[in-house]
Amino acid sequence: MTPGLHYADCLTSVGDIFFVYPAERGKFGGVMLFKAWEAECRRRGVKLMCAGIKIKHADEARRLMEIMQFFEAEIMFWKFLEDTN
């Protein structure tokens, strides 16, 4: 959690990676995970939750994001400045 990059009075929580074992997918494990995260964010006074999805997982994760009432807000591009081999 951190103050927002653009709005200092907007406490923000950024989720990096979320994972549900493949055998458990479709059993609301993702929903339970996100509900727990949201409850903790509310407890701490967070105003904005952000969750990123890798492009290769977008099709599977999009439904969870919609169920949890997240909306698409931006597209992010990366460029590594070192040799990644």
Buried (B, 14 or more C-beta within 10 A) or exposed (E): EEEEEEEEEEBBBEBEEBEBEEEEEEEEBBEEBBEEBBEEBEEEEBBBBEBEBEEEEEEEBEEBBEEBEBEEEEEEEEEEEEEEE
